[in-house]
Amino acid sequence: MTEQEVVSEPAYIVCEADPTGAGDAFDAAIIYGYLKKQPLKEVLESANAVGALKVARMGAM
């Protein structure tokens, strides 16, 4: 990634059940992808999916 590069990924549309912990799940996916040296676009796709999955379910993951 360079200073000129911008990476974005659209959010998933889900029915909200419980947003508690969604940021933690998103952050965990970012850290996991970074440590596995995955491409940034792929990391962001995974993090968005994990965050959306958490929001759509009640309770902890």
DOFI-903626 format. One record per residue: residue number from 1; x, y, z of N, C-alpha, C in turn. Coordinates in Angstrom, 1 decimal. Layout:
% DOFI-903626
pt dotor: NUM | nX: X | nY: Y | nZ: Z | caX: X | caY: Y | caZ: Z | cX: X | cY: Y | cZ: Z
...
This chain:
% DOFI-903626
pt dotor: 1 | nX: 0.8 | nY: -1.2 | nZ: 0.0 | caX: 0.0 | caY: 0.0 | caZ: 0.0 | cX: 0.9 | cY: 1.2 | cZ: 0.0
pt dotor: 2 | nX: 0.5 | nY: 2.2 | nZ: -0.8 | caX: 1.2 | caY: 3.5 | caZ: -0.8 | cX: 0.4 | cY: 4.6 | cZ: -0.3
pt dotor: 3 | nX: 1.0 | nY: 5.8 | nZ: -0.2 | caX: 0.2 | caY: 7.0 | caZ: 0.3 | cX: -0.9 | cY: 7.3 | cZ: -0.7
pt dotor: 4 | nX: -0.7 | nY: 7.0 | nZ: -2.0 | caX: -1.7 | caY: 7.3 | caZ: -3.1 | cX: -2.8 | cY: 6.3 | cZ: -3.2
pt dotor: 5 | nX: -2.6 | nY: 5.1 | nZ: -2.6 | caX: -3.5 | caY: 4.0 | caZ: -2.8 | cX: -4.7 | cY: 4.1 | cZ: -1.8
pt dotor: 6 | nX: -5.9 | nY: 3.9 | nZ: -2.3 | caX: -7.1 | caY: 3.9 | caZ: -1.5 | cX: -7.8 | cY: 2.6 | cZ: -1.7
pt dotor: 7 | nX: -8.1 | nY: 1.9 | nZ: -0.6 | caX: -8.8 | caY: 0.6 | caZ: -0.7 | cX: -10.1 | cY: 0.8 | cZ: 0.0
pt dotor: 8 | nX: -11.2 | nY: 0.4 | nZ: -0.6 | caX: -12.5 | caY: 0.4 | caZ: 0.0 | cX: -13.3 | cY: -0.8 | cZ: -0.3
pt dotor: 9 | nX: -14.3 | nY: -1.1 | nZ: 0.5 | caX: -15.1 | caY: -2.2 | caZ: 0.3 | cX: -16.5 | cY: -1.9 | cZ: 0.8
pt dotor: 10 | nX: -17.5 | nY: -2.1 | nZ: 0.0 | caX: -18.9 | caY: -1.8 | caZ: 0.5 | cX: -19.3 | cY: -2.6 | cZ: 1.6
pt dotor: 11 | nX: -20.2 | nY: -2.1 | nZ: 2.5 | caX: -20.7 | caY: -2.8 | caZ: 3.6 | cX: -21.7 | cY: -3.8 | cZ: 3.2
pt dotor: 12 | nX: -21.9 | nY: -4.8 | nZ: 4.0 | caX: -23.0 | caY: -5.8 | caZ: 3.8 | cX: -24.3 | cY: -5.2 | cZ: 4.4
pt dotor: 13 | nX: -25.4 | nY: -5.4 | nZ: 3.8 | caX: -26.7 | caY: -5.0 | caZ: 4.3 | cX: -27.3 | cY: -6.2 | cZ: 5.1
pt dotor: 14 | nX: -27.4 | nY: -6.1 | nZ: 6.4 | caX: -28.0 | caY: -7.2 | caZ: 7.2 | cX: -29.0 | cY: -6.6 | cZ: 8.1
pt dotor: 15 | nX: -29.9 | nY: -7.5 | nZ: 8.6 | caX: -30.9 | caY: -7.2 | caZ: 9.6 | cX: -30.1 | cY: -7.2 | cZ: 11.0
pt dotor: 16 | nX: -30.1 | nY: -6.1 | nZ: 11.6 | caX: -29.4 | caY: -6.0 | caZ: 12.9 | cX: -30.1 | cY: -6.7 | cZ: 14.0
pt dotor: 17 | nX: -29.4 | nY: -7.7 | nZ: 14.6 | caX: -29.9 | caY: -8.4 | caZ: 15.8 | cX: -29.2 | cY: -7.9 | cZ: 17.1
pt dotor: 18 | nX: -27.8 | nY: -7.7 | nZ: 17.0 | caX: -27.1 | caY: -7.3 | caZ: 18.2 | cX: -25.7 | cY: -6.8 | cZ: 17.7
pt dotor: 19 | nX: -25.5 | nY: -5.5 | nZ: 17.7 | caX: -24.2 | caY: -4.9 | caZ: 17.2 | cX: -23.1 | cY: -5.1 | cZ: 18.2
pt dotor: 20 | nX: -23.3 | nY: -5.5 | nZ: 19.4 | caX: -22.3 | caY: -5.6 | caZ: 20.4 | cX: -21.2 | cY: -6.5 | cZ: 20.0
pt dotor: 21 | nX: -20.0 | nY: -6.1 | nZ: 19.9 | caX: -18.8 | caY: -6.9 | caZ: 19.5 | cX: -18.5 | cY: -6.8 | cZ: 18.1
pt dotor: 22 | nX: -19.3 | nY: -6.1 | nZ: 17.3 | caX: -19.0 | caY: -6.1 | caZ: 15.8 | cX: -17.7 | cY: -5.5 | cZ: 15.5
pt dotor: 23 | nX: -17.4 | nY: -4.4 | nZ: 16.2 | caX: -16.1 | caY: -3.8 | caZ: 16.0 | cX: -14.9 | cY: -4.7 | cZ: 16.4
pt dotor: 24 | nX: -15.1 | nY: -5.4 | nZ: 17.5 | caX: -14.1 | caY: -6.3 | caZ: 17.9 | cX: -13.9 | cY: -7.4 | cZ: 16.9
pt dotor: 25 | nX: -15.0 | nY: -7.9 | nZ: 16.3 | caX: -14.9 | caY: -9.0 | caZ: 15.3 | cX: -14.2 | cY: -8.5 | cZ: 14.0
pt dotor: 26 | nX: -14.6 | nY: -7.3 | nZ: 13.6 | caX: -14.0 | caY: -6.6 | caZ: 12.5 | cX: -12.5 | cY: -6.4 | cZ: 12.7
pt dotor: 27 | nX: -12.1 | nY: -5.9 | nZ: 13.8 | caX: -10.7 | caY: -5.7 | caZ: 14.1 | cX: -9.9 | cY: -7.0 | cZ: 14.2
pt dotor: 28 | nX: -10.5 | nY: -8.0 | nZ: 14.7 | caX: -9.8 | caY: -9.3 | caZ: 14.8 | cX: -9.5 | cY: -9.8 | cZ: 13.4
pt dotor: 29 | nX: -10.5 | nY: -9.7 | nZ: 12.5 | caX: -10.3 | caY: -10.1 | caZ: 11.1 | cX: -9.2 | cY: -9.3 | cZ: 10.4
pt dotor: 30 | nX: -9.1 | nY: -8.0 | nZ: 10.7 | caX: -8.1 | caY: -7.2 | caZ: 10.1 | cX: -6.7 | cY: -7.7 | cZ: 10.6
pt dotor: 31 | nX: -6.6 | nY: -7.9 | nZ: 11.9 | caX: -5.3 | caY: -8.3 | caZ: 12.5 | cX: -4.9 | cY: -9.7 | cZ: 11.9
pt dotor: 32 | nX: -5.9 | nY: -10.6 | nZ: 11.9 | caX: -5.6 | caY: -12.0 | caZ: 11.3 | cX: -5.1 | cY: -11.9 | cZ: 9.9
pt dotor: 33 | nX: -5.8 | nY: -11.1 | nZ: 9.1 | caX: -5.4 | caY: -11.0 | caZ: 7.7 | cX: -4.0 | cY: -10.3 | cZ: 7.5
pt dotor: 34 | nX: -3.7 | nY: -9.3 | nZ: 8.3 | caX: -2.4 | caY: -8.7 | caZ: 8.3 | cX: -1.3 | cY: -9.6 | cZ: 8.7
pt dotor: 35 | nX: -1.5 | nY: -10.4 | nZ: 9.8 | caX: -0.5 | caY: -11.4 | caZ: 10.2 | cX: -0.3 | cY: -12.5 | cZ: 9.2
pt dotor: 36 | nX: -1.3 | nY: -12.8 | nZ: 8.5 | caX: -1.2 | caY: -13.9 | caZ: 7.4 | cX: -0.7 | cY: -13.3 | cZ: 6.1
pt dotor: 37 | nX: -0.4 | nY: -11.9 | nZ: 6.1 | caX: 0.1 | caY: -11.2 | caZ: 4.9 | cX: -0.8 | cY: -11.4 | cZ: 3.7
pt dotor: 38 | nX: -2.1 | nY: -11.3 | nZ: 3.9 | caX: -3.1 | caY: -11.4 | caZ: 2.9 | cX: -3.2 | cY: -10.0 | cZ: 2.2
pt dotor: 39 | nX: -3.6 | nY: -9.9 | nZ: 0.9 | caX: -3.8 | caY: -8.7 | caZ: 0.3 | cX: -4.8 | cY: -7.8 | cZ: 1.0
pt dotor: 40 | nX: -4.5 | nY: -6.5 | nZ: 1.1 | caX: -5.4 | caY: -5.6 | caZ: 1.8 | cX: -6.9 | cY: -5.7 | cZ: 1.4
pt dotor: 41 | nX: -7.1 | nY: -5.7 | nZ: 0.1 | caX: -8.5 | caY: -5.8 | caZ: -0.4 | cX: -9.2 | cY: -7.1 | cZ: 0.2
pt dotor: 42 | nX: -8.5 | nY: -8.2 | nZ: 0.2 | caX: -9.0 | caY: -9.5 | caZ: 0.7 | cX: -9.2 | cY: -9.4 | cZ: 2.2
pt dotor: 43 | nX: -8.3 | nY: -8.7 | nZ: 2.9 | caX: -8.5 | caY: -8.5 | caZ: 4.4 | cX: -9.7 | cY: -7.7 | cZ: 4.7
pt dotor: 44 | nX: -9.9 | nY: -6.6 | nZ: 3.9 | caX: -11.1 | caY: -5.8 | caZ: 4.2 | cX: -12.4 | cY: -6.5 | cZ: 3.8
pt dotor: 45 | nX: -12.4 | nY: -7.3 | nZ: 2.8 | caX: -13.6 | caY: -8.1 | caZ: 2.4 | cX: -13.9 | cY: -9.1 | cZ: 3.6
pt dotor: 46 | nX: -12.9 | nY: -9.7 | nZ: 4.1 | caX: -13.2 | caY: -10.7 | caZ: 5.2 | cX: -13.6 | cY: -10.0 | cZ: 6.5
pt dotor: 47 | nX: -13.0 | nY: -8.8 | nZ: 6.8 | caX: -13.4 | caY: -8.1 | caZ: 8.0 | cX: -14.8 | cY: -7.6 | cZ: 7.9
pt dotor: 48 | nX: -15.2 | nY: -7.1 | nZ: 6.7 | caX: -16.6 | caY: -6.7 | caZ: 6.6 | cX: -17.6 | cY: -7.8 | cZ: 6.7
pt dotor: 49 | nX: -17.2 | nY: -9.0 | nZ: 6.2 | caX: -18.1 | caY: -10.1 | caZ: 6.3 | cX: -18.2 | cY: -10.6 | cZ: 7.8
pt dotor: 50 | nX: -17.1 | nY: -10.6 | nZ: 8.5 | caX: -17.2 | caY: -11.0 | caZ: 9.9 | cX: -18.0 | cY: -10.0 | cZ: 10.8
pt dotor: 51 | nX: -17.8 | nY: -8.7 | nZ: 10.5 | caX: -18.5 | caY: -7.7 | caZ: 11.2 | cX: -20.0 | cY: -7.8 | cZ: 11.0
pt dotor: 52 | nX: -20.4 | nY: -8.1 | nZ: 9.7 | caX: -21.8 | caY: -8.2 | caZ: 9.3 | cX: -22.4 | cY: -9.5 | cZ: 10.0
pt dotor: 53 | nX: -21.6 | nY: -10.5 | nZ: 10.0 | caX: -22.1 | caY: -11.8 | caZ: 10.6 | cX: -22.4 | cY: -11.6 | cZ: 12.1
pt dotor: 54 | nX: -21.5 | nY: -10.8 | nZ: 12.7 | caX: -21.7 | caY: -10.6 | caZ: 14.2 | cX: -23.0 | cY: -9.8 | cZ: 14.4
pt dotor: 55 | nX: -23.2 | nY: -8.7 | nZ: 13.6 | caX: -24.3 | caY: -7.8 | caZ: 13.8 | cX: -25.6 | cY: -8.6 | cZ: 13.6
pt dotor: 56 | nX: -25.6 | nY: -9.6 | nZ: 12.7 | caX: -26.8 | caY: -10.3 | caZ: 12.4 | cX: -27.2 | cY: -11.4 | cZ: 13.4
pt dotor: 57 | nX: -26.3 | nY: -11.6 | nZ: 14.3 | caX: -26.6 | caY: -12.7 | caZ: 15.3 | cX: -26.6 | cY: -12.1 | cZ: 16.8
pt dotor: 58 | nX: -27.4 | nY: -12.7 | nZ: 17.6 | caX: -27.5 | caY: -12.3 | caZ: 19.0 | cX: -26.3 | cY: -12.9 | cZ: 19.8
pt dotor: 59 | nX: -25.8 | nY: -12.2 | nZ: 20.7 | caX: -24.8 | caY: -12.7 | caZ: 21.6 | cX: -23.4 | cY: -12.7 | cZ: 21.0
pt dotor: 60 | nX: -22.5 | nY: -13.3 | nZ: 21.8 | caX: -21.1 | caY: -13.4 | caZ: 21.4 | cX: -20.9 | cY: -14.4 | cZ: 20.3
pt dotor: 61 | nX: -19.8 | nY: -14.2 | nZ: 19.6 | caX: -19.4 | caY: -15.1 | caZ: 18.5 | cX: -18.5 | cY: -16.1 | cZ: 19.1
